[in-house]
Amino acid sequence: MPFLNPSASASVVAGDSAGGATGDAPGGTAGEAAGVGPKPVPPKPGPIHSGLSHSGLSLTGLSLPVLALAMPALAVFCAFFLLPMAKLLPISLSTSQGFGIYASVLANPRYLGSLRDTALLSAAVTLAALILGGLSGIFLERSRFWGREAMIAALTLPLSFPGVVVGFMVILWGGRLGLLGSLGQAIFGHKPIFAYSTVGLFVGYLYFSIPRVVLTVMASAGKIPKAREEAARTLGAGPFRALLDITLPALWPSFLSTGAICFATSMGAFGTAFTLAADLNVLPIVIYTEYTLLANLGTASALSLILGLITWAILWTVRLLTGVAPEGSAA
């Protein structure tokens, strides 16, 4: 490294002093004399004006374009959640019991048993849908074969069917004149009939729940880096071990969120239960009976509010646990 000439050093110091005296590059250094620019000074933040932003007027930190995009969601939330709830609450309190009608409903063995049976059925449907739909979704996302797109379309077709159509399909399969009954009569001499029982209701709910799981799992599995599974396979893990240690933990938020949606959908399903007229008296049928046949508007409104609050609490809890939207994906 070359040494600095003392005379040159003195001239540099003199230049610095002269620059500071004349105002040319105040605070100059030897690095500036050597051609190195001064370190830029970050600009000071300007004053913060409440309700204003660079993009225009905003409300609570949100710009007008963001608020405009949020308006449809707000309109749907008000029209299909707040307004019905605000209407049902006064109707439920219009009886002589007042708020006591909720305690009366929850203490009634018929209503409480219906709520319990509906929750158990929905939980069983959710568990079966997660197992069948989850494995199907992983397989369809990771595999490429002829007819794959047609299979995906067939699995997601039940999303376009109303509950009445789903119930009718269950009757055609396991009803008195169903396909399974005809085969049982021809082979075993008797007709296995399950369409009008709890099993038929379970099959119908499962039929329209599986597509939700398949689509969510496929979208989430496609975002899992394949390098993780390849690394596990390189370290000696088999396909099943890699599935347990890598794929399923990454898909856990998706399973939780889509499971909550399946449970909430099964809790409020009406068309399928109404078509099958099963021996299991699910809560939506009880609400329908109280409202139409018995004209018991207060009880029907109270049961509707209880059902809505239960499903909302489940979806909200899952939102807190996963930190993603109901159709969340693995990251």
Phi, psi and omega per residue, in radians:
M1 nan 2.216 -3.097
P2 -1.267 2.530 3.132
F3 -1.479 2.571 -3.140
L4 -1.416 2.286 3.124
N5 -1.142 2.300 3.140
P6 -0.991 -0.644 3.139
S7 -1.195 -0.668 3.083
A8 -1.137 -0.662 3.110
S9 -1.094 -0.698 3.136
A10 -1.159 -0.672 3.127
S11 -1.172 -0.607 3.099
V12 -1.128 -0.772 3.118
V13 -1.091 -0.706 3.117
A14 -1.137 -0.671 3.110
G15 -1.125 -0.661 3.106
D16 -1.094 -0.742 -3.123
S17 -1.158 -0.700 3.136
A18 -1.159 -0.709 3.119
G19 -1.103 -0.692 3.133
G20 -1.182 -0.541 -3.096
A21 -1.333 -0.613 -3.093
T22 -1.549 -0.160 -3.139
G23 1.538 0.040 3.078
D24 -1.439 1.946 3.133
A25 0.983 1.158 3.099
P26 -1.102 2.577 -3.130
G27 1.245 0.414 -3.126
G28 -1.124 2.720 -3.131
T29 -2.283 3.101 3.088
A30 -1.160 -0.517 3.089
G31 -1.134 -0.625 3.101
E32 -1.169 -0.696 3.116
A33 -1.127 -0.502 3.133
A34 -1.444 -0.013 3.087
G35 1.840 0.019 -3.141
V36 -1.595 2.155 -3.068
G37 -1.225 2.812 3.113
P38 -1.232 2.690 3.111
K39 -1.195 2.183 -3.086
P40 -1.130 2.462 3.135
V41 -1.654 2.163 -3.127
P42 -1.106 2.483 -3.137
P43 -1.190 2.578 3.123
K44 -1.309 2.441 3.132
P45 -1.133 2.417 3.136
G46 -1.355 3.035 3.139
P47 -1.186 2.535 3.138
I48 -1.618 2.127 3.134
H49 -1.765 2.167 -3.123
S50 -1.115 2.232 3.091
G51 1.439 0.048 -3.136
L52 -2.096 2.608 3.077
S53 -2.598 3.001 -3.135
H54 -1.127 -0.515 -3.107
S55 -1.527 -0.008 3.123
G56 2.167 -2.974 -3.102
L57 -1.118 2.449 -3.132
S58 -2.399 2.832 -3.138
L59 -2.213 2.103 -3.117
T60 0.952 0.712 3.067
G61 1.465 -0.021 -3.132
L62 -1.823 2.326 3.134
S63 -1.319 2.884 -3.118
L64 -1.068 -0.706 3.073
P65 -1.033 -0.689 3.122
V66 -1.158 -0.714 3.105
L67 -1.120 -0.653 3.110
A68 -1.112 -0.684 3.106
L69 -1.206 -0.496 -3.115
A70 -1.418 -0.256 -3.082
M71 -1.066 -0.765 3.098
P72 -1.032 -0.746 3.120
A73 -1.111 -0.699 3.117
L74 -1.145 -0.681 3.128
A75 -1.130 -0.758 3.116
V76 -1.122 -0.721 -3.140
F77 -1.080 -0.746 3.141
C78 -1.228 -0.721 -3.035
A79 -1.287 -0.628 -3.012
F80 -1.922 0.005 3.093
F81 -2.256 -1.039 -3.054
L82 -1.164 -0.846 -3.094
L83 -1.124 -0.797 3.074
P84 -1.066 -0.720 3.118
M85 -1.115 -0.730 3.131
A86 -1.146 -0.465 3.105
K87 -1.440 -0.663 -3.100
L88 -1.236 -0.611 -3.085
L89 -1.080 -0.866 3.104
P90 -1.089 -0.606 3.129
I91 -1.145 -0.719 -3.137
S92 -1.181 -0.493 -3.136
L93 -1.575 -0.009 -3.100
S94 -1.314 -0.202 3.124
T95 -1.352 2.976 -3.126
S96 -1.209 -0.329 -3.123
Q97 -1.357 -0.420 -3.101
G98 1.172 -2.345 3.108
F99 -1.185 -0.282 3.118
G100 -1.154 -0.230 3.134
I101 -1.147 -0.509 3.130
Y102 -1.220 -0.716 3.057
A103 -1.152 -0.638 3.126
S104 -1.163 -0.714 3.135
V105 -1.144 -0.789 -3.112
L106 -1.238 -0.350 3.108
A107 -1.591 -0.194 -3.137
N108 -1.320 2.161 -3.099
P109 -1.044 -0.597 -3.118
R110 -1.190 -0.841 -3.123
Y111 -1.207 -0.737 -3.134
L112 -1.154 -0.674 3.094
G113 -1.158 -0.663 3.088
S114 -1.125 -0.725 3.092
L115 -1.106 -0.724 3.123
R116 -1.130 -0.822 -3.122
D117 -1.118 -0.676 3.123
T118 -1.141 -0.720 3.130
A119 -1.162 -0.708 3.133
L120 -1.163 -0.743 3.103
L121 -1.086 -0.765 3.140
S122 -1.128 -0.661 3.106
A123 -1.152 -0.732 3.116
A124 -1.134 -0.729 3.106
V125 -1.102 -0.743 -3.134
T126 -1.091 -0.785 -3.137
L127 -1.093 -0.796 3.134
A128 -1.150 -0.674 3.132
A129 -1.159 -0.656 3.121
L130 -1.155 -0.674 -3.134
I131 -1.232 -0.923 -3.091
L132 -1.217 -0.855 -3.126
G133 -1.208 -0.597 3.131
G134 -1.152 -0.839 3.124
L135 -1.125 -0.682 3.116
S136 -1.140 -0.710 3.140
G137 -1.134 -0.737 3.109
I138 -1.119 -0.758 3.141
F139 -1.107 -0.785 -3.097
L140 -1.204 -0.540 3.134
E141 -1.322 -0.616 -3.063
R142 -1.596 -0.199 -3.050
S143 -1.960 2.582 3.058
R144 -2.251 2.094 -3.099
F145 -2.674 2.894 -3.140
W146 -1.197 2.303 -3.119
G147 1.531 0.131 -3.106
R148 -1.095 -0.805 -3.117
E149 -1.116 -0.648 3.105
A150 -1.158 -0.643 3.112
M151 -1.170 -0.716 3.112
I152 -1.100 -0.745 3.115
A153 -1.098 -0.671 3.131
A154 -1.192 -0.656 -3.131
L155 -1.237 -0.533 -3.120
T156 -1.634 -0.020 -3.123
L157 -1.062 -0.633 -3.130
P158 -1.029 -0.318 3.109
L159 -1.112 -0.412 -3.122
S160 -1.581 -0.064 -3.096
F161 -1.657 2.357 2.968
P162 -1.264 2.903 -3.088
G163 -1.075 -0.568 3.134
V164 -1.117 -0.725 3.128
V165 -1.146 -0.715 3.112
V166 -1.075 -0.765 3.096
G167 -1.091 -0.698 3.115
F168 -1.122 -0.655 3.104
M169 -1.151 -0.646 3.079
V170 -1.127 -0.684 3.102
I171 -1.123 -0.712 3.115
L172 -1.144 -0.391 -3.141
W173 -1.620 -0.828 -3.045
G174 -2.143 0.331 3.113
G175 -1.495 -2.981 -3.097
R176 -1.138 -0.575 3.106
L177 -1.940 0.393 -3.081
G178 -1.354 2.977 -3.121
L179 -1.119 -0.771 -3.128
L180 -1.140 -0.628 3.104
G181 -1.165 -0.677 3.116
S182 -1.157 -0.737 3.107
L183 -1.136 -0.717 3.120
G184 -1.131 -0.646 3.111
Q185 -1.165 -0.667 -3.115
A186 -1.295 -0.586 -3.042
I187 -1.651 -0.850 -3.010
F188 -1.854 -0.171 3.116
G189 1.525 0.114 3.079
H190 -2.580 2.763 -3.079
K191 -1.721 2.055 3.003
P192 -1.367 1.974 -3.106
I193 -2.004 2.163 3.137
F194 -2.350 -0.079 -3.030
A195 -1.085 -0.510 -3.044
Y196 -1.754 0.331 -3.120
S197 -2.069 -3.069 3.093
T198 -1.089 -0.575 3.111
V199 -1.098 -0.745 3.112
G200 -1.109 -0.699 3.092
L201 -1.131 -0.692 3.090
F202 -1.086 -0.786 3.139
V203 -1.106 -0.729 3.128
G204 -1.121 -0.783 3.106
Y205 -1.124 -0.702 -3.140
L206 -1.139 -0.593 -3.093
Y207 -1.096 -0.721 -3.135
F208 -1.633 0.000 3.084
S209 -1.626 -0.575 -3.091
I210 -1.022 -0.760 -3.119
P211 -1.018 -0.615 3.122
R212 -1.097 -0.719 3.137
V213 -1.216 -0.732 -3.111
V214 -1.050 -0.845 -3.101
L215 -1.144 -0.720 -3.132
T216 -1.173 -0.772 -3.123
V217 -1.175 -0.674 3.099
M218 -1.071 -0.769 3.136
A219 -1.137 -0.648 -3.118
S220 -1.362 -0.693 -3.133
A221 -1.128 -0.513 3.117
G222 -1.206 -0.295 3.141
K223 -1.645 -0.092 3.114
I224 -1.353 2.166 3.120
P225 -1.046 2.236 3.138
K226 -1.175 -0.329 3.141
A227 -1.102 -0.482 3.123
R228 -1.141 -0.870 3.135
E229 -1.170 -0.635 3.113
E230 -1.124 -0.668 3.088
A231 -1.141 -0.701 3.107
A232 -1.129 -0.708 3.110
R233 -1.161 -0.613 3.112
T234 -1.140 -0.611 3.138
L235 -1.393 0.047 3.040
G236 1.838 0.042 3.136
A237 -1.333 2.405 3.088
G238 -1.378 3.076 -3.129
P239 -1.042 -0.736 -3.133
F240 -1.186 -0.680 3.119
R241 -1.172 -0.700 3.084
A242 -1.124 -0.614 3.096
L243 -1.127 -0.750 -3.109
L244 -1.258 -0.685 -3.016
D245 -1.578 -0.462 -3.037
I246 -1.985 -0.985 -2.965
T247 -1.267 -0.912 -3.065
L248 -1.111 -0.755 3.062
P249 -1.058 -0.622 3.121
A250 -1.221 -0.492 -3.131
L251 -1.602 0.030 -3.062
W252 -1.010 -0.800 3.095
P253 -1.052 -0.629 3.124
S254 -1.196 -0.721 3.090
F255 -1.071 -0.724 -3.110
L256 -1.165 -0.766 -3.095
S257 -1.234 -0.802 3.138
T258 -1.235 -0.490 3.044
G259 -1.143 -0.668 3.094
A260 -1.125 -0.680 3.119
I261 -1.163 -0.740 3.105
C262 -1.081 -0.720 3.138
F263 -1.137 -0.800 3.141
A264 -1.116 -0.680 3.121
T265 -1.147 -0.717 3.131
S266 -1.191 -0.602 3.117
M267 -1.097 -0.639 -3.072
G268 -1.795 0.097 -3.114
A269 -1.150 2.316 -3.090
F270 -2.126 -0.813 -3.004
G271 -1.026 -0.767 -3.129
T272 -1.141 -0.793 3.134
A273 -1.133 -0.654 3.141
F274 -1.175 -0.659 -3.130
T275 -1.244 -0.718 -3.081
L276 -1.358 -0.459 -3.091
A277 0.874 0.892 -3.055
A278 -1.236 2.874 3.136
D279 -1.273 -0.242 3.098
L280 -1.514 2.063 -3.070
N281 -1.508 1.503 -3.093
V282 -1.286 2.802 -3.011
L283 -1.092 -0.713 3.091
P284 -1.029 -0.621 3.087
I285 -1.203 -0.646 3.085
V286 -1.098 -0.747 3.113
I287 -1.097 -0.734 3.124
Y288 -1.094 -0.735 -3.141
T289 -1.140 -0.757 3.140
E290 -1.122 -0.592 -3.067
Y291 -1.439 -0.766 -3.014
T292 -1.623 -0.796 -3.042
L293 -1.506 -0.669 -3.088
L294 -1.771 -0.172 -3.131
A295 0.939 0.607 3.121
N296 -1.657 1.400 -3.015
L297 -1.170 -0.642 -3.124
G298 -1.111 -0.817 3.132
T299 -1.171 -0.732 3.120
A300 -1.079 -0.700 3.125
S301 -1.185 -0.718 3.125
A302 -1.120 -0.760 3.099
L303 -1.116 -0.654 3.121
S304 -1.126 -0.746 3.117
L305 -1.129 -0.722 3.119
I306 -1.092 -0.786 3.124
L307 -1.099 -0.772 3.131
G308 -1.120 -0.714 -3.137
L309 -1.186 -0.617 3.117
I310 -1.132 -0.846 -3.133
T311 -1.150 -0.683 3.104
W312 -1.119 -0.729 -3.141
A313 -1.098 -0.646 3.130
I314 -1.162 -0.813 3.139
L315 -1.121 -0.679 3.136
W316 -1.180 -0.699 3.114
T317 -1.111 -0.731 3.108
V318 -1.123 -0.665 3.079
R319 -1.030 -0.723 3.123
L320 -1.213 -0.639 -3.094
L321 -1.278 -0.677 -3.061
T322 -1.643 -0.500 -3.089
G323 1.263 0.273 3.132
V324 -2.282 2.960 3.076
A325 -1.241 2.859 -3.119
P326 -0.923 -0.495 3.080
E327 -1.768 0.617 -3.032
G328 -1.112 2.848 -3.089
S329 -2.209 2.799 3.113
A330 -1.287 2.441 3.131
A331 -1.960 nan nan
